[in-house]
Amino acid sequence: MLIDLFRGKWKQDDELPHNFVEFMDAAGISKDLQSQVSQIRYINDFEGDGDKWVYKISIEGMPEAKIYPFKFDESYSSTDFFGSPFTCVVTKLADNKIQETITQSAGQNMVVVKTIENDSNMSTVTTAGGVTCVIKFTKM
């Protein structure tokens, strides 16, 4: 299964993600941090060869990216932008769809499904605590 559609940089759209506040509340994120996060626009960058990939997440206007090397179907551990540790397994669901199963993240388990909707749009559906948030990205 090829997932080359993910390769490249993706910028978060300017609109607030669908169901943002409800999702943040369910994930246990404080109101102060929610306010900060609502102003952030993420840039996702995927590079890969076969099952070995690198997922870089940066915040628009900030030079430092978090870099997550991974192999499909193998767990890896790291920290997020806020220093919280997590463990993640990335799975290929289809040529245009991957799933991240994240555990030990701010006390919550999360499932993130990224879907390429055409060559230039990606939706990220994140579920935690039974609540879902949808973030849209556009290819740069």
N, C-alpha and C positions, 0 to 999 in steps of 0.2 A: 504494500500500500504506500503510495507516494503522498507526501504532504507538502510538496514544494510551494503550494499556494500560500503558505504561511511566511515563506522567506521574505525578508525585508523589514522596513520600518512602518509602524502603524501608530497614528496619533489619535488620542482620545478626542472625540467630538466635544464641542463647547457646552452642549446642553447637560444639565445635571442628570446623572444616571437614573433610569426608571426605578422607583421604589427605594431610593437612596436612604432616606431617613429611617424607614422601617427596617431595612437591612442592617444599617449601622446599629440601631437599637438592639436587634436580635443578636448581632455579633458581639455585643457588650462594649462597643466603642463609646467613650465619653462624649458628651455634647461639645466640649471644647475641641477635642480632636476631630469630631465630625465637621465642625466649622472649618477647620484647617484643610481637611481632606476634600471638602466640597470645592475648594478653590484650585486644587491640583489637577493638572492635565497630564496624564501618563503617556509615555511613548514606549511601545513594545517593539523590540527588534529581535527577529529570529534568524539564526544562521545555522545551517546544518548540513550533514552529509550522512546519508543512511539513517541509522538509529542514534547517532551521536549529534546532539544539538546544543546550541547555546541560546539561552533566552535572556535578553538584556532588558531591564526595565529602568527607565529614567523618568524624571519629572521635567516637564518643559521649563526651560530657563535655568536648569541646574546642571552642572557639568558631570557630576558623578552618577554612574549607572550601577545598579545592582546586577551582578552577572551570575546566572544560574546555569552551569553546564549540566546536561542530563542525558540519559539514555532512556529510550522508551521502555516502559514496564519495569524500571528499576527505581527504587527509592533513593532520594538524596535528602540531605538535611542542610539548612542554611538559616539565615535571619532575614527578616523583611526590612523595609526602610526605617522602621521604628525600633529595630533591634530585637524584635520578638523572634524566638526560634520557631522553626516549623520543619515538618517532614513532608515530602511531596512525591507522588508517583504520577508521571505523565503517560497517558495511554492514547494511541491512535484509535479513533472511532470510525473515521472515514477519510477520504482524500482531503476533505475540506473541514474536518472536525477533530479536535483533540480534547481530552479531558484531563484536568489536574485534580487529583484527590489529595487534599492538604489536611494533615493532622497536626495537633499540638500547636495551633496558631491562635494566640490570644485566648486560649482555653476553648476554642471552637474547632470543630471539624468543618471543612468547606469542600464543596465540589465546584470546580470552575470548568465550564464547557465553552470553548472558543470555536466559532463557526465562521468560515469565510462564506459570505453570502453572494459575492460575485468577485471579480478580480480586484476590486478596490474597497470593499466594505467587510468589516469583521464585527460580529457581536460576541460579547463576553457575558455569559450568564453565570452568576455566582450564587450559590445557595449555601446558607449557614443558618442553623437554628430554625429550619423550616421556612425561611424567608428568602426570596430571590431578588437579585438586583441585576439589571441589564445595562451594560455599558457598550456604547457604539464607538468603533474606531474606523478611520479612513487611512488607506495606504498612502504613504508619503512619496 
